[in-house]
Amino acid sequence: MGHCCSKDISVVKDDTVAGESAAGMGGKPAAPLHLVGNGAVDVKRTPAHSFNSPCPSPYPQGSSPLPPGIAPSPARTPRSRVRWPFPPPSPAKPIMSSILKRRGSARPKEGPIPEEGAGEGETQLDKSFGYARNFPAKFELGKEVGRGHFGHTCWARGKKGELKGQTVAVKIISKAKMTTAIAIEDVRREVKILKALSVHKNLVKFHDACEDASNVYIIMELCEGGELLDRILSRGGRYREEDAKAIVVQILNVVAFCHLQGVVHRDLKPENFLFTTRDEDAQMKVIDFGLSDFIRTDQRLNDIVGSAYYVAPEVLHRSYNLEADVWSIGVITYILLCGSRPFWARTESGIFRSVLRADPNFDDLPWPAVSPEAKDFVKRLLNKDYRKRMTAAQALTHPWLRDENHAVPLDILVYKLVKSYVRVSPFKRAALKVIAFYLIIDTHI
């Protein structure tokens, strides 16, 4: 599960940064990307200002009102020194606080060790999910193939049943790390979403879920082709434009499907897209629905989750909907086409500030050689105003992708319009029917 946190990296005071050691929030090695550092604010002290008092002292200059032999008190009020301009407040503090609240504190609380039996049941969490408890009898675990914040994924082979002899991937989530009710609910929701959506060809197939006293086991399809991030790095940091189209089409298709089912992923990044095989034209599948959620079209979410480099501005403003996923797709597309991130900094605060205030760079290489349609496509996805951002289905009809031989899924906007039409009064509905009738006649004239 990805969260807005990164490895501790020493801050560099230079304005320009040549490279970095970690990619995204997954801690993977990054490509030699063209990165733009934060501009340091030059903070200067405001000089002290003298002024003439409207009520001058009655004592002559240099004289003292104290009796002879009495020295003035050495205690003086310190001079107030103001720094200007004030450094902007760090947007990372409330964001990281929200994330820690969701994940639970990793440190034990300070204080004396409670006596045996003391406090039991007061903060006890129900970590029973109701899943089958026969995992060791059904599967044989193998080597680890991936690791996340709450658990790790292992290769496994079925020992009996429908999956006998088949290789699968098992996501193992430790119950000891489920320190909050939110973390427990995230696991329940992930299994529920995988069960409901795994029919799509670009979504990892769900097989089963098991549990024991220590872990929850989510059994899924094994994708042996590696991550999209690995393929980007193997290609020197970027894709050719035609190859990038094939990747973006698959991403948009599965995201449009999820949105139509009322699911927002909230953690779309290259690390969460796997290829089924090592072939160049292998099918790609989205994974890791640990931060996903069900959402209504008229609902606004306010919890801050995701990976810092791919998080949308409205997520940081704590009011977002399905459009946040489209922003993440725009960031992925930008990386595919040029090999660098559109928003970058060495600290979480710098990343968030860049997402909120900076604009992507379309001037440096290789952007002059990229087609105008591709640049327009990325700009429409990375629009900071979510109301002007394309939906996933609309993006599939953009001129950059229109020549591709693919079917466009039903747009979530159609559902929104039909829903609003059903809710209007009968008089307004009749008026809309008349308008629609004459619009159809006009189009045939």
VENWO-V815420 format. One record per residue. N is the residue number from 1. PHI is phi in degrees with one decimal (999 if undefined). Layout:
n: (N N)
phi: (PHI PHI)
//
This chain:
n: (1 2 3 4 5 6 7 8 9 10 11 12 13 14 15 16 17 18 19 20 21 22 23 24 25 26 27 28 29 30 31 32 33 34 35 36 37 38 39 40 41 42 43 44 45 46 47 48 49 50 51 52 53 54 55 56 57 58 59 60 61 62 63 64 65 66 67 68 69 70 71 72 73 74 75 76 77 78 79 80 81 82 83 84 85 86 87 88 89 90 91 92 93 94 95 96 97 98 99 100 101 102 103 104 105 106 107 108 109 110 111 112 113 114 115 116 117 118 119 120 121 122 123 124 125 126 127 128 129 130 131 132 133 134 135 136 137 138 139 140 141 142 143 144 145 146 147 148 149 150 151 152 153 154 155 156 157 158 159 160 161 162 163 164 165 166 167 168 169 170 171 172 173 174 175 176 177 178 179 180 181 182 183 184 185 186 187 188 189 190 191 192 193 194 195 196 197 198 199 200 201 202 203 204 205 206 207 208 209 210 211 212 213 214 215 216 217 218 219 220 221 222 223 224 225 226 227 228 229 230 231 232 233 234 235 236 237 238 239 240 241 242 243 244 245 246 247 248 249 250 251 252 253 254 255 256 257 258 259 260 261 262 263 264 265 266 267 268 269 270 271 272 273 274 275 276 277 278 279 280 281 282 283 284 285 286 287 288 289 290 291 292 293 294 295 296 297 298 299 300 301 302 303 304 305 306 307 308 309 310 311 312 313 314 315 316 317 318 319 320 321 322 323 324 325 326 327 328 329 330 331 332 333 334 335 336 337 338 339 340 341 342 343 344 345 346 347 348 349 350 351 352 353 354 355 356 357 358 359 360 361 362 363 364 365 366 367 368 369 370 371 372 373 374 375 376 377 378 379 380 381 382 383 384 385 386 387 388 389 390 391 392 393 394 395 396 397 398 399 400 401 402 403 404 405 406 407 408 409 410 411 412 413 414 415 416 417 418 419 420 421 422 423 424 425 426 427 428 429 430 431 432 433 434 435 436 437 438 439 440 441 442 443 444 445)
phi: (999 -88.7 -134.0 -75.7 -148.9 -135.6 -69.3 -68.5 -128.9 -63.8 -82.7 -106.7 -84.8 -69.5 -75.2 -112.3 -117.3 -86.8 -171.7 -148.0 -107.7 -134.5 -106.1 58.8 -105.1 -87.3 74.0 -88.3 -64.4 -99.3 -75.8 -70.5 -85.5 -83.4 -114.1 -111.6 -85.6 -78.4 -84.0 -78.5 -87.9 -81.2 -98.7 -119.0 -78.6 -76.8 -64.1 -68.8 -111.7 -94.0 -149.1 -92.6 -74.0 -70.3 -119.3 -68.6 -68.0 -76.3 -87.3 -60.9 -61.8 91.0 -89.0 -124.4 -77.5 -78.2 -61.5 -60.7 89.5 -100.7 -83.8 -65.3 -64.8 -73.1 -76.8 -129.0 -70.7 -62.9 -70.5 -79.9 -117.7 -108.9 -91.2 -146.9 -79.0 -66.4 -64.7 -63.7 -62.5 -73.4 -71.9 -74.5 -61.6 -66.5 -68.9 -65.7 -63.7 -64.9 -67.4 -62.8 -65.1 -71.5 -80.9 89.9 -72.2 -79.5 -91.4 -71.3 -67.5 -74.1 135.8 -66.7 -70.6 -67.9 -70.1 -60.8 87.4 -75.2 77.1 -68.7 88.8 -73.5 -119.7 -70.9 -102.2 -82.5 -105.9 -97.6 -99.4 81.3 -85.0 -62.1 -112.9 -110.7 -60.1 -60.8 -78.4 -100.7 -137.6 -112.2 -74.4 -120.9 -74.2 -77.0 -119.9 -171.6 -145.3 -131.4 -70.0 -103.0 -173.9 -142.9 -115.9 -123.6 -76.0 -150.1 -129.2 -69.4 -101.2 -159.1 83.8 -64.8 -97.2 -60.9 83.4 -89.4 -90.4 -136.2 -107.4 -119.7 -88.4 -105.1 -111.2 -73.9 -71.1 -64.2 -87.1 -86.3 -93.5 -132.2 -65.3 -65.4 -63.6 -66.7 -66.2 -60.5 -68.0 -58.5 -67.9 -60.6 -64.2 -63.3 -68.3 -61.4 -61.8 -79.3 -111.1 -72.0 -77.0 -75.6 -66.8 -101.7 -123.6 -56.7 -77.7 -94.8 -107.4 -165.6 -136.7 -131.2 -154.8 -142.9 -66.5 -107.9 -139.3 -112.1 -116.5 -108.2 -95.6 -134.7 -62.9 -90.9 -105.6 -99.8 -90.2 86.9 -83.3 -61.1 -60.0 -62.9 -69.9 -62.1 -65.7 -67.8 -95.5 83.6 104.1 -155.9 -100.7 -68.2 -58.5 -67.3 -70.3 -63.9 -58.8 -62.0 -70.1 -64.7 -61.5 -64.8 -63.4 -64.0 -61.3 -72.1 -69.9 -61.8 -65.1 -61.0 -64.0 -66.2 -87.7 80.2 -121.1 -107.8 -74.3 74.7 -148.5 -78.3 -161.3 -56.9 -69.2 -100.9 -123.4 -115.0 -96.8 -68.6 -137.1 -84.0 -64.9 -64.0 -99.8 -66.0 -73.0 -109.6 -133.2 -88.0 -129.6 60.0 -99.6 -65.7 -108.1 -73.3 -154.2 -81.3 -149.5 -87.2 -66.0 -101.3 -100.0 -119.3 -85.9 -131.7 -84.3 -91.9 -138.7 121.8 -114.6 -54.6 -67.8 -114.7 -78.4 -82.5 -58.8 -68.5 -67.4 -67.0 -85.3 62.0 -158.3 -150.1 -138.7 -65.3 -64.6 -63.8 -65.6 -65.2 -58.4 -60.0 -63.8 -62.8 -64.3 -62.0 -64.2 -58.2 -65.8 -59.8 -83.6 -127.1 81.2 -135.2 -87.6 -71.7 -133.4 -146.2 -165.0 -87.2 -125.6 -59.6 -59.5 -65.8 -63.0 -64.5 -64.8 -66.2 -61.8 -77.2 -121.3 -87.0 -111.0 -62.0 -90.7 -116.0 -101.4 -76.2 -61.5 -97.1 -60.9 -57.8 -92.0 -83.4 -64.0 -60.8 -64.2 -65.7 -65.0 -63.9 -60.6 -66.7 -62.5 -70.9 -81.5 -97.7 -77.8 -66.1 -85.9 -62.2 -70.7 -99.3 -79.7 -68.6 -81.2 -63.8 -68.7 -64.2 -62.9 -69.4 -97.8 -66.0 -53.4 -66.2 -112.6 -63.8 -75.5 -69.9 -86.6 -145.9 -85.2 -92.4 -69.9 -62.9 -77.2 -62.3 -64.1 -62.4 -62.8 -60.9 -67.5 -64.2 -64.2 -68.3 -65.3 -66.6 -84.3 -73.9 -69.7 -58.2 -65.7 -66.6 -64.6 -65.9 -64.5 -66.3 -63.6 -64.0 -62.7 -63.9 -62.3 -72.9 -64.9 -66.9 -63.3 -61.7 -70.6 -94.5 -78.4)
//
